[in-house]
């Protein structure tokens, strides 16, 4: 039974002190190699939490909270942290989920309509391009907003503004994350039935981890802007006024 005890108690290889810090895809692969089993468990938690459909936005927010902790290399107590985030973000995530679902739905519908109409009338290529760009920008904004929401407690308008700024200054990593998520589901479809267990084991958690990893730097940048730190100064100003 020595091997079984060592499996749980034996120290890992550790990280050499002089090892260069990994970035980009190398860092993504390193975190995934370290946290893959936690991601499997997180995927199961997400599925259980999202079973009732109306709880889907809160489950997404809770999953994003855990994935941000993975990116920042913080300790995670999976079940406790997931449930705390699920309860804490339930109403905010639901409201934002409904808003972005409706907005993206209208954008996709407009893009599809203009696509079919532009085949017969080239004049409609311009509005088709505009609707496609706007829809893509909204999708990128949704990625930034969900990560910003779980990183900092901000008023709705300020959160939306910061998500828009982050989407403008660093849109490409978000697009790469969306492409990665799409590739995961396309692989599931292409290799079915061999890939039948992909959604149950990794697709949701790994997809959200890719989003969190992709937009985290932009979120960190905009959270350091004066518009984000304003919320910390306002309560201090009110308290000073009351004391006077």
C-alpha positions as CSV (number, residue, x, y, z in Angstrom):
1,X,0.0,0.0,0.0
2,X,3.1,2.2,0.0
3,X,2.4,3.4,-3.6
4,X,-1.1,4.5,-2.6
5,X,0.1,6.5,0.3
6,X,2.9,8.1,-1.8
7,X,0.4,9.1,-4.5
8,X,-1.3,11.4,-1.9
9,X,1.6,12.4,0.3
10,X,4.7,12.4,-1.9
11,X,6.0,15.9,-2.8
12,X,5.8,17.1,-6.4
13,X,8.8,18.1,-8.5
14,X,8.3,21.7,-7.7
15,X,9.4,24.7,-9.8
16,X,13.1,25.6,-10.0
17,X,13.8,29.1,-8.6
18,X,15.7,30.1,-11.6
19,X,13.2,28.8,-14.2
20,X,12.0,31.4,-16.6
21,X,8.4,32.4,-16.2
22,X,6.2,30.9,-19.0
23,X,3.9,33.1,-21.0
24,X,1.1,32.7,-23.5
25,X,0.5,29.1,-24.8
26,X,3.3,27.7,-22.7
27,X,1.7,29.1,-19.5
28,X,-1.8,28.0,-20.7
29,X,-0.5,24.4,-21.1
30,X,1.3,24.5,-17.7
31,X,-1.8,25.6,-15.8
32,X,-3.9,23.0,-17.6
33,X,-1.4,20.3,-16.8
34,X,-1.4,21.4,-13.1
35,X,-5.2,21.9,-12.8
36,X,-6.7,19.4,-15.2
37,X,-8.3,17.2,-12.6
38,X,-9.8,20.3,-10.8
39,X,-11.2,21.3,-14.2
40,X,-12.9,17.9,-14.6
41,X,-14.5,18.3,-11.2
42,X,-15.4,22.0,-12.0
43,X,-17.0,20.8,-15.3
44,X,-19.2,18.4,-13.3
45,X,-20.2,21.1,-10.8
46,X,-21.1,23.4,-13.7
47,X,-23.3,20.8,-15.3
48,X,-25.1,20.1,-12.0
49,X,-25.6,23.9,-11.3
50,X,-26.8,24.7,-14.8
51,X,-29.3,21.8,-15.0
52,X,-32.3,24.1,-14.4
53,X,-31.4,26.5,-17.3
54,X,-32.4,29.6,-15.3
55,X,-29.3,28.9,-13.2
56,X,-27.0,28.9,-16.2
57,X,-25.7,32.5,-15.9
58,X,-24.9,32.0,-12.2
59,X,-23.1,28.7,-13.0
60,X,-21.1,30.5,-15.7
61,X,-20.1,33.2,-13.3
62,X,-19.1,30.7,-10.6
63,X,-17.0,28.8,-13.1
64,X,-15.4,32.0,-14.3
65,X,-14.5,32.8,-10.6
66,X,-12.7,29.5,-10.2
67,X,-10.9,29.8,-13.6
68,X,-9.6,33.3,-12.7
69,X,-8.2,31.8,-9.5
70,X,-6.5,29.2,-11.7
71,X,-5.0,31.9,-13.9
72,X,-3.8,33.9,-10.9
73,X,-2.4,30.7,-9.3
74,X,-4.5,31.1,-6.1
75,X,-5.6,28.3,-3.8
76,X,-9.0,27.0,-4.6
77,X,-11.4,25.1,-2.4
78,X,-13.5,24.0,-5.3
79,X,-16.9,23.1,-3.9
80,X,-17.0,25.9,-1.3
81,X,-15.7,28.6,-3.6
82,X,-18.0,27.5,-6.4
83,X,-21.1,27.6,-4.2
84,X,-20.1,31.0,-2.7
85,X,-19.7,32.5,-6.1
86,X,-22.9,30.9,-7.4
87,X,-24.9,32.5,-4.6
88,X,-23.1,35.8,-4.6
89,X,-23.4,36.4,-8.4
90,X,-26.8,34.8,-9.0
91,X,-28.9,37.9,-9.6
92,X,-26.2,40.0,-11.3
93,X,-25.2,37.1,-13.6
94,X,-28.8,36.4,-14.4
95,X,-29.5,40.0,-15.4
96,X,-26.3,40.3,-17.5
97,X,-27.0,36.9,-19.0
98,X,-30.5,37.9,-20.1
99,X,-29.2,41.2,-21.5
100,X,-26.4,39.7,-23.5
101,X,-28.5,36.8,-24.7
102,X,-31.1,39.1,-26.1
103,X,-28.5,41.4,-27.7
104,X,-26.5,38.6,-29.2
105,X,-29.7,37.0,-30.4
106,X,-30.7,40.2,-32.3
107,X,-27.2,40.5,-33.7
108,X,-27.1,37.0,-35.0
109,X,-30.6,37.3,-36.4
110,X,-29.7,40.6,-38.2
111,X,-26.4,39.1,-39.5
112,X,-28.2,36.0,-40.8
113,X,-31.0,38.1,-42.4
114,X,-28.5,40.4,-44.2
115,X,-26.5,37.4,-45.3
116,X,-29.4,35.8,-47.1
117,X,-30.6,39.2,-48.5
118,X,-27.1,40.3,-49.7
119,X,-27.0,37.4,-52.2
120,X,-29.5,39.3,-54.3
121,X,-28.7,42.9,-53.4
122,X,-25.0,43.9,-53.0
123,X,-26.1,47.2,-51.4
124,X,-26.8,45.2,-48.2
125,X,-23.2,44.1,-47.9
126,X,-22.5,47.3,-45.9
127,X,-25.2,46.7,-43.2
128,X,-24.2,43.0,-43.2
129,X,-20.6,43.9,-42.3
130,X,-21.8,46.4,-39.6
131,X,-24.1,43.8,-38.0
132,X,-21.3,41.2,-38.1
133,X,-18.8,43.5,-36.5
134,X,-21.2,44.7,-33.8
135,X,-22.2,41.1,-33.0
136,X,-18.6,40.0,-32.7
137,X,-17.8,43.0,-30.5
138,X,-20.7,42.2,-28.2
139,X,-19.4,38.6,-27.9
140,X,-16.0,39.9,-26.9
141,X,-17.5,42.4,-24.5
142,X,-19.4,39.5,-22.8
143,X,-16.2,37.6,-22.3
144,X,-14.5,40.6,-20.7
145,X,-17.6,41.5,-18.6
146,X,-18.0,38.1,-17.0
147,X,-14.3,38.1,-16.0
148,X,-14.4,41.7,-14.7
149,X,-17.5,40.9,-12.7
150,X,-15.9,38.1,-10.8
151,X,-12.6,40.0,-10.3
152,X,-14.1,43.3,-8.9
153,X,-17.4,44.3,-7.4
154,X,-18.4,47.3,-9.6
155,X,-21.6,49.2,-10.4
156,X,-23.3,48.0,-13.6
157,X,-22.6,51.0,-15.8
158,X,-18.9,51.2,-14.7
159,X,-18.6,47.4,-15.3
160,X,-20.1,47.8,-18.8
161,X,-17.8,50.7,-19.6
162,X,-14.7,48.8,-18.5
163,X,-15.7,45.8,-20.5
164,X,-16.1,48.0,-23.6
165,X,-12.6,49.6,-23.0
166,X,-11.0,46.2,-22.5
167,X,-12.7,44.9,-25.7
168,X,-11.2,47.9,-27.6
169,X,-7.7,47.8,-26.3
170,X,-7.2,43.9,-26.5
171,X,-9.8,42.2,-28.6
172,X,-7.6,39.6,-30.2
173,X,-7.0,37.4,-27.1
174,X,-10.8,37.3,-26.6
175,X,-11.3,36.3,-30.2
176,X,-8.7,33.6,-29.8
177,X,-10.5,32.3,-26.7
178,X,-13.8,32.2,-28.6
179,X,-12.2,30.4,-31.4
180,X,-10.7,27.8,-29.0
181,X,-14.2,27.2,-27.4
182,X,-15.7,26.8,-30.9
183,X,-12.9,24.3,-31.8
184,X,-13.7,22.3,-28.6
185,X,-17.3,21.9,-29.7
186,X,-16.5,21.3,-33.3
187,X,-14.1,18.5,-32.2
188,X,-16.9,17.0,-30.1
189,X,-19.2,17.0,-33.2
190,X,-16.5,15.8,-35.6
191,X,-15.3,12.9,-33.5
192,X,-18.6,11.8,-32.1
193,X,-19.3,9.1,-30.7
194,X,-15.6,8.8,-29.6
195,X,-15.9,12.3,-28.1
196,X,-19.1,11.6,-26.3
197,X,-17.6,12.3,-22.9
198,X,-16.0,15.6,-23.8
199,X,-18.9,17.8,-22.6
200,X,-19.2,15.8,-19.4
201,X,-15.5,16.1,-18.5
202,X,-13.9,19.2,-19.9
203,X,-15.7,21.3,-22.5
204,X,-17.4,23.8,-20.2
205,X,-14.6,24.3,-17.7
206,X,-11.8,24.3,-20.2
207,X,-13.7,26.7,-22.4
208,X,-14.2,29.1,-19.6
209,X,-10.6,28.7,-18.5
210,X,-9.6,29.7,-22.1
211,X,-11.8,32.8,-21.9
212,X,-10.5,33.8,-18.4
213,X,-6.9,33.2,-19.5
214,X,-7.4,35.2,-22.7
215,X,-9.0,38.3,-21.2
216,X,-7.3,38.4,-17.8
217,X,-4.6,40.8,-18.8
218,X,-7.0,43.2,-20.4
219,X,-9.2,43.0,-17.3
220,X,-6.2,43.7,-15.1
221,X,-5.2,46.7,-17.2
222,X,-8.7,48.4,-17.1
223,X,-9.1,47.7,-13.4
224,X,-6.1,49.8,-12.8
225,X,-7.6,52.8,-14.6
226,X,-9.0,55.8,-12.6
227,X,-12.5,54.9,-13.8
228,X,-12.2,51.6,-11.9
229,X,-10.5,53.0,-8.8
230,X,-13.1,55.7,-8.5
231,X,-15.4,53.4,-6.5
232,X,-12.8,53.2,-3.8
233,X,-12.4,57.0,-3.5
234,X,-16.2,57.8,-3.5
235,X,-17.0,56.1,-0.2
236,X,-14.0,57.8,1.4
237,X,-15.2,61.2,0.1
238,X,-18.7,60.6,1.5
239,X,-17.3,59.6,4.9
240,X,-15.2,62.7,5.0
241,X,-18.2,64.9,4.2
242,X,-20.3,63.2,6.9
243,X,-17.5,63.7,9.5
244,X,-17.3,67.4,8.6
